[in-house]
């Protein structure tokens, strides 16, 4: 049975059996997510999440990052998941074809804080959760996305459940039941990209994971073979191009998804389906000295499915601009950089940007296979008053083949986290992230996500559940 085999892997794999490079990858993913989430706490979606937590008034068990506010583990995962995905600056993974850690890390830190888990236990849970996310992503295939599902949210509910169940000490049968419950909560539509509902998807998936594990831990029943047979998750959600699930079971941890294909870290705060084209355009700008005022056309060639997430052809808001190759190319040419400020409404509405957007054309590249925004290649051609410049981009910025340097990653973290914590607070949190594996209680790290001025009032809950 597929469900049983997956649950056995999550529950019975010992932390000591997970390769060091995998745990280091989980540590780096945790660092990246916390940075972008703290910047995300300043977004309107986070303000709404804050009001929700305040109105809810749940028992204060787990921290809402960036705030002097604690709530239940499930609601902390929900709110932190929203913040983690609010800027679309969080990491991605080719097997999943989506964002794995924006759902798992909020679930892991919320449950880890309540359960007084060690840093190593949290990292191990996240490494195992990524293995589940990656293998299910391979099984679902690109066809799942082309039918309109937001795979970050659908599989995110399942991988977050694995993480929460591991940290709460469920047995194999308990995780199987938790997955049965989570499967009835899987949701998220591409149609909502470019709105606050996209980060809501991530928060919902993180909360589903925590809630499902909690309910199963306390005896709630559910189908305990939800990945198997007629009407199960795989039959219901799997695309025609998905890999055979039974074969994927044999490859759990061989190799680990954290190592191959590895985590892709975003250089720019927009949908990853833009990034190959952006990387190519920056290369052409540097090589040929291109300027916005000489551009007559920018043509972007996409393989089938690789621009499925870029649903905004004529965006009107900064959020919509994150899912628009037309705006992203225009902004790159105008500003020669893409920052968090690029994706504000005011920047998108600039007359120069609107004019350049009309010169950007996307076209399909014929192929009999399906691709994602971080698989295959993208063609970029820029026509100018002094000639045509083009290139095929077959690497992804932020991938192991085109990696960010350690300096780049630290700069990204500091730019994001310092917006909420100030530079000293961001530096302190970064130090704790780097030594996360040695922390006896993950609460120490989570507490450092609260601004220094508020931190004295953030006390360890006396009712921590073991």
N, C-alpha and C positions, 0 to 999 in steps of 0.2 A: 504493500500500500504506500502510495506517494506521501500522504499526510503523515503517516506514522514514521516513515524514513526521515522526512524533514524535521519532525519534532524530536526524534532521537538525536539527530545531529546537533540541534540547538541546545538541548537540555544536557546531553551527555558529554559533549566535547569539553575537555578541561582547559582552563585558561592557559595552563602551562604547555598545552599541545598546540597552541596557536603560534605561528612563527612571529619572531620579533618584528620583522618588517611589516607584518599585517597590523600589529598593535601600534606601531609607529604611524602607520597610515591612518588608523582610527584616531590617534591623538591629533594628527594634522587636520583631519576632517573636523574634529571637535573644535579646534581653534578657529578654522575658517567659518564654521557655522555661527559660533558665538560672536565673531566680529561683525558679520553681516546682519545678524539678528539685533545686535545692539544699535547699529545704525537704523535698522528697521523699526526700533521702538519709537522713533521720531516721526513715523509715517502716520497718515490719517487712519489707516486700518488698525494700527496699534492703539490709537486713542479710543477707538470704538471697542476694542478688546478690553482695554482698561476699564471702561465704563461697565462692560458686561461683568467683569470680575467683581467690581465694586457693588453692583446691584445684586449679584449672586450671594455674596457674603459667606462663601464656603469656609470651612475650618482651615486655618492657615497651616498648611503642611509643606508646600513646595513654593519656590520663589518664582515670581514673574520677573524675568531678567530686566535689568535697567530701572527697576521700580522698587520702592519700599512697600511692597505688596506681596503677600503670600496667599495661596489658595489651595484647593485640593490638587492632588497629583494630576488628575485628568484635565482639570481646567488650566493648570500651569502649562501642561503640554500643549493644550489648544492655543493659548495666547502666545506662547513662545514659538510655536510652529507658524503662526501668522506672521510674527515679526521676522522669523528666519527666512521667509519666502517673500516678504513684502517688497523687496527691492529687486527680486529676481537676480541676485548676485551670488547665490549659493551654488555649491558644486554639483556636478552631474556625473553620470556613469553610463558608458555605452551599452552594457548588457541590459540595464533597466530602461534606457532611452529616456531618462528623467532624472530627478533630483532625489537621491537616496537619503541624505543626511538631514535635510530640512524637516523630515518627519521623525526619523529615528532619534536624533540627538535630543530634541525636546522631550520625547518620551523617556529616553535613558536618564537624563538628568533629573527629571521630575520623580520618577520611581526610585532612582538611585539616591536622591536626597531623602526621600521618605524612608527608604529601607536602610539608610546609613551604609550604602555600598562603597567599596573602595574604588579608587581610580582605575585600578587594573580590572576590576569586575565590570565597570561601566564600559571600558574600552573593549573588553572581550565580548560583551553583549552586542555592542555595535558592530564589531567585526563579523559576528555570527549573523546578525540581522542583515548586513550587506550581502552576505553569501546567499541568504534567502531571497533578497530583493533582486540580485543579479540573476540567479537561476530562474526565478519566476518571470523576470523580464525577458529572458531568452525563450521561455516557454510561451509567453503571451505573444511575442513578436510585434513587428511594426503594425500589423493589421489591427491590433487592439487600439492603437492610437488613431489610425485612419477611420475607424468607426466612430471617433469622436470622444474617446475616453482620455482623461488626464491620468497617465500612468503613474505619475508621482503620487497621486492621491489614492488610486486604486490599490496598487501594490504597496504603497506606503502604509496603508492600514494593516496589511499583513506582516510586513517586516517590523513595524513598530510593535505589533502584538508579540512577535518573537522576542524582541528586546525587553519589553516589560515583563513577559513571562519568565524569562531567564533571570532577571534581577529580583523578581518576587519569589523565586525559588519554586515555581510550579514543576510538577513532574511531567513526563511525556504526555500522559493522557490529559492533563490539565491544559497544556498548550494546544493539543488537538481540539479540545472543546473551545478554547479561546479563539482559535482560528475560525471555528464554525460560527461563532458570534460575530467576529470581525467581518467575515465574508458577507453577512447580511447588512453591513454598513458601508461596504465599498462603494465609492461614488466620486464624481468629479468630471465635468465636461469641458472640452477644449473651447466650447462656445463662450465660456466665461473668461477666457484669456483677455488681458488688457483691462480687467476690473479688479476690485478688491476681493472678489470671490476666489480668484486664483490662489492667493495666499491663505484664504479661508480653507481651501481644499487641504493644504498642508497641515494646518492646525487641526482640522477635523480628523485627518488620518492619524495624527499623533495622539489625539484624544481617544480615538477608536481603539488604538493599541493598548493604551493604559486602562481604559474602561473594560475592554474585553478580557484582559488578563486579570483585572480585579474581580470581575464577575465570575470567571471560571475558578479563581482561587477560593471564592466563597460558595461554590457549589452550583452555579447556574449551568444548566445543561444546554448542549447544542450538538449538532451533527459532528461526530469526531473523525470523519473521513472526508472533509469538505473539498479536498483537491481531487478526489477519486470519483470515477463513474459518472453516470448520467445525471445532469443537473448540477454537477459540482462546479467549482470555480474554473477549472481549466476548460471544461467543455463550454461553459457559458461565456467566458471572456477571451479565450485564446483565439488569435488570428491564424489564418491559413499558413502563414510563413513561420509560425512558432516552432521551436525545436522540440523534439520528443522528450516529454517529461521524465520518462524512465531512464533515458540516457543521461539526463542532467543530474539525477540522483547519484549516479555512479561517479560524477565529477565534483561532488561537494568537497571543497577544500583542495581540489586537485586540478588546476591550481586555484588558489584563493582569488575571489573577485577583487579584493583589495590590491592584489599584486598584478593580476592580468584579467582584464585590461587596465585596471587601476582607476583611481579617482581623477576626474578632470576638474581643475580649479579655474573659476572664471576670472579673466582679466578685466572684463567690462560688465557693468550692471544691466544686462539686457538678455533676452532669450538666447540660449546657446546656439540656436539655429542660425543666428546672425554671425557667429564668431569666425567661422572660416573665411567668410567674405570680408569681414572687418580686418582680419589678419592679412589677407591678400591685398586689400586696399592700402593699409598702412605700409606694406612692403613696396607697393608701386609708388606711393607718395614719396617715400624716402629715396627710392632708386631713381625716380624721374623728376622729382621736384614738382609734383602736380599741385595746382592751385584751383580753388573752387571757381574762379572767374573764367577759366579756360575750358571748363567741362561742357560738352554738348550732350553726352549720354554716358550712363553707367549701366552695363548689362550684367546681370547675375544669373548664371545657369545653375539650376537645382536638379538633382536626381530625384526620381519619384519618392515622395514622402518626406524629403529632407527639409521642405519648408512648410510642412503641415501645421506647425505651431505659429508660423508668421501670418496670423490671420488678418492683420490690419494693413490694408493697402493705402488708405488715406486716414491716418490717425488724427484725432482731434485733441487727445490728452497725452500727457507724458507717459502714463501707464500704457496706453495703447501703443505709444512709440516704441516701447520695449519689444513689441511683437510685430515690428514693421521694418523690413529690410530697406524700404524706401527712405524712412526717416533716419535710420542708423547710418546708411551710406552718406546721406546729406550732411548729417552732423559730423561725421568723421572728416569729410572734405572741408567743411566750414571751420571746424575748431581744432582739427588735428589731434583730438583726444576725445575720449568718452569717459565721463565721470558721473557720479551720482547726480550732479547738477544738470547734466545733459538732459535728463528725463523728467524735467519739470514742464508744466503746461506752458509757461512763458517761453522757454527755450524752443519748444516744438512749434509754437505759433509765430516765430520770427519769419518775416517775409522772405529773407534769404533762404531759410530752411525749406519753406513751402515751395519756393521756386525750384530749388535743387531736387526736391522729392519728385517733381514732375519729370525730371530727366533720368530717373532710375527705373529701369525695366527689368523684370524677372522673366525668365523663360525656362521651359522644361527641357531637361536632357533625357533623351530616350534611353530606357533601360528596362529589362524584364524583371528586375529585382526591386525590393523596397528598401529604403534607407531612412536614417534618422538625421537630425541636425548635426550629429557628431560621428557619423559613419559615411564612408564614400568620399566624395570630393565636391568642390564647388568651383565653378569657373567665374572669373572676374575680368571684365573688359571695360576699359575707360577710354572713351573717344574724346579727344581734345582738339583745340584749334591747331595744334602742332603735330597731331598724329594719334594713333591708337596704341594703347599699352594694355597688355593682358597677361594673365597667368592662371594656371590651374592650381588650386589649393587643396592638397590631399592630406594635410595635417591640421590638427585642431589646436588653437592657442590654449594653453593651460593643460594640455594632455601630456602624458609621459614622452611623447615624440616631439613636443614643442612646449617644454615646461616653463612655468614661472620659476625664477630663481628664489632662493630663500629670502633674499633682500626684497624681492617683489612681494612675496607673501607677507612678510612682516609689515611692509609699507601699507599693503591692503588692510591688514588687520588693524593697524594703528589708525589709519584714516577713518575706518568704520567705527571701531570701538571708542575712540577718543571723542567722537561726537556725542556720546552718551555719558562716558565716564570721565572725560578729561584725559590728558596725556598720562599723568601719573597713575590714574586708575587703570587705564588701558595697559600700561607697562606691567603693572602688578598682576593683572589677569593673564597677560601673555606668559609671564614667568610661571604661574600656576598651571597653565595649560601645558607648558613644556615639561613640567615634572608631574603631570597628572597621574602617570602610572604608579608613582610612589605614594600617592595620597591615601591615608588610611580611611578617610571619609570624604566623599565627593562634595559634601556640603561646604567645605572650605573653599573650593573653587566656585561653586554656585553663588556663595555669598559675595564673592568678589565681582559679580556682575551688577551689584547694587552700587550706585554712586556713593563715594566716600562719605559725603555729608549725611546720607541716610543710613549708612551701614550700622551705626551703633544701636539703631532702633530695630534692626533685623536680627532677631534672636532665634537660636536653635529651638525648634519645637520640642516641647517636653514629651510629646506623645509619639515620638518617632516609632514607626512599626518595623520590627525586624522580620 
